[in-house]
Amino acid sequence: MTHIPLNILNASIIACERCPRLIAHCRHIAQVKRRAYQDHEYWARPVPGFGDPRARVLLLGLAPGAHGSNRTGRMFTGDASGNFLYPVLHETGFASHPISNDCKDELKLHDAYITACARCAPPDNKPTREELHNCSHWLDRELALLKNVQVVVALGKIAFDGYLAHLLRIEQILSRSGYKFAHAAKYKFPNSVTLLSSYHPSQQNTLTGRLTRPMFLSIFRTARKILK
């Protein structure tokens, strides 16, 4: 069954220690903690992807949040980005609940899978080029197992570039030329996958109005139309 290889892959991701700077940072955050989470035990390890193993939509983010995924152990769970993302996924039928605060809750993704270019929380949300390269093979292996993916929603430019780099590695494209990041940009590739790009649902974008809820909702409504 499809989920068994994914479980094996995720166990390997969790055990990864390729980037000493990131591992040290994740552990340091878990020791210092944020005041609101002083009684929480932090995950403080690489965060695997999660969702429906038969998903036709893949959400690709940047990296775990220091006090979100790095605390809870699940992508976009327990922070402001997740609080913006999951209500939209719920409204468009991709999530069973509009709230995701804990990896032990009953949230299920329907026809969607969430992952990221970097699996460890980086200082200042900025993984180095080398760290992104170290993580890239996890995405390659993940997508090889997620055989039904028809739409990739890239959340931010780094995720957009990360998916293009994946396509280069598997020789679906020969160059990144002609593919420009913009909110709601759409590209279809020879592997029949459509790439949709969105501004990342970080507070830097949502609190400033650069990314509004209607703008974000439109991305996932477009994904629905593509699937039909």
N, C-alpha and C positions, 0 to 999 in steps of 0.2 A: 504493500500500500504506500501511497505517496508520502504520507505523514511520517513514516518510519525513517526514510532517508533524511528528511528535514530535521527530525529529532536528533539524529546522529550528527548532522552538520551543525546544529545549534549547540550541541554539547562541545564540539570542537571550537566553535566561536567563543563560548564562555571560558574555555581553558586557555585561549590565546594570550601570549605574553610577548608578542613581536615588538611592541613599542614601549620601551621602559618608561619614557616620559609620561605617556598616557596612563599606564598602570599606576605609577607613583602618584599622579594627580588624582585619579579616581579614589585611591586609598586615603590620600590626604583629606579630600573632601569628606569622606566617610568618617574620619576621625574628628575633624573640626565641626562639621555639621552646621546647618542653618538653625537659628534659634527655634524656629517653629517646629523643627523635626528632631529636637534633642533626644527624644525618647524613641526614635526610629532606628532600626538597624538597616544600614545602607547596603545595597547590592554590591557596589564598588568593583564591578568586573565588566568585561565586555558584554554588551546587551545584544541578544539574538533578535532576529525578526520574529514576527508572529502573525497569525491570521489563518485564513482559509487556504489549505494546501491546494485546492482546485481553483484558486482565485484567478479571475480574468483581469483584475486591476491591481497593479503594484504601486504602492506609495513609497517613494524614495526620498528620505530626509537627509540631513547633514550628519548629525551625531547626537548621541544621548545628551540630555540636559544634566548639569551637575547635580541638581537637587530634584530632578524629575526622574528620568529613566535610570540614572546612576543610583538613585535611591530605591526605586520600585522594581527595577529589573525588567521593565517592559517599555517598548517604544512609545513615546508621546503620552506617558502615563504619570500623572501626579504633578503637572506643571501647567503654566499658562498656555503654552502652545497646544497641549492636549485639550485644554478646556475650550480652545477655539476650534480645534479640529473635529473632535468627536460629535458635537451637536450637528455639524454639517454632514458627517458620515452617517449619522443616525437618520437625519431628514431625507437623505438620498438613498437610504436602504442598505448601506454598506456596514452599518454597526447596529448591534441589538440594543444598545443603550447610548444616551447622549453624554454620559459622564464616565471618566476613567481615572480613578484615583489610586487604585491598588491592583496589582497583578493577580490577586486572589478573588477579585470581584467576578461577576458572571458575564462580563462583556464578551461578546462573540463578534467576529467580523464575518460578513457574508459576501462572498465573491471578491474579497479584498485581502491583501497581505501588506504589512508595513515593515520596512527595513530602512537601513541608512548606509551612507557611504563609509562612515567611520563608526565603529562599534563601541568606542570608549569616549567618555566625556573629555573634550580637550580644553586646556586653559583658554579662556576668553572665546570659547566656541570656534577656535581656529586650529584645526589639525594642519600639520605641515604637509607638503607635497609627498614627502617620503612616507608619512603615516597613512595618507590616503592610498598610496601605492601598496603599502603593506596589507591594507584591508581589501583591496580591490578583488583579490581572488575569492573572497567570501561571497561577494556579489555575483561573480561569474558562476560559482557553484550553486548558489541559491536559485538563480534564474534558470540554470540547467534543470533543476528539479521542479520549478514552477512552470510546467509545460503549457498551461492554459492562458498565460498572460497575453492580453491583447492591448492593454493600455498601461502605460507607465506615467504616473503623475509625479513629476520632479518638483519637490518643494524647495525652491531656491536655486541659485545659479550653480552652486557647488554640486548639488544633486544632478542638475541638468548636465553639467560637464562630466560628472561621474558616469551617467548612463551613456553618453557619447563615447567615453573612453572604453566602456564595456563593449559597445558595438564595434569599435576599432579592434579590440582584442580578439573578437570572434569573427572579424572580417566581414561584417555586415555593411560597413561603410569604409571608404578609403581615406576620408579626410573629415575634419570637423568644419571645414569651410562651408558656408551657406547655412549653418545652423546657429541661430542667434537666440540667446535667452531673452524672453520678455514674458510678462504675465499673459496667460492665455494663448501663447504661441503653440502651434500644433504641427507636428511632423510625422509622416508615416514612412516606415523603413521597409527594406526588402524582406525582413523577417515577419512582416504583417503586423508589427507592433506600432501603435501610435503613441508618440511622446507628447504629453501635455505639460506645459510648464506653468508654475504658479509662484508668486512670492511666498516665502516661507512664513508660516503662521506664528512667528516670534512676536514678542511684545514690541520689539523695535519697529515692526511693520504694522501690527494691529492697533497699537495705541496711538500711532501717528496718523492713521487713516490711509496709509499706503496700501494696506490690504483690508478691505471691508468684508463683512459677512456675505453680502450679495455677490461680490467678486469671487469669493472662495466657493460659494454655493454653485456658481455658474460653472466652475471647473468640473465638479463632480456630476453636475447635470449633463455636461458635455460628454463626460466619460460614459454615462448611461446611454446617451444617444449613439455613441460609437459601438457599444456592445449590441445594440439592437440592429 
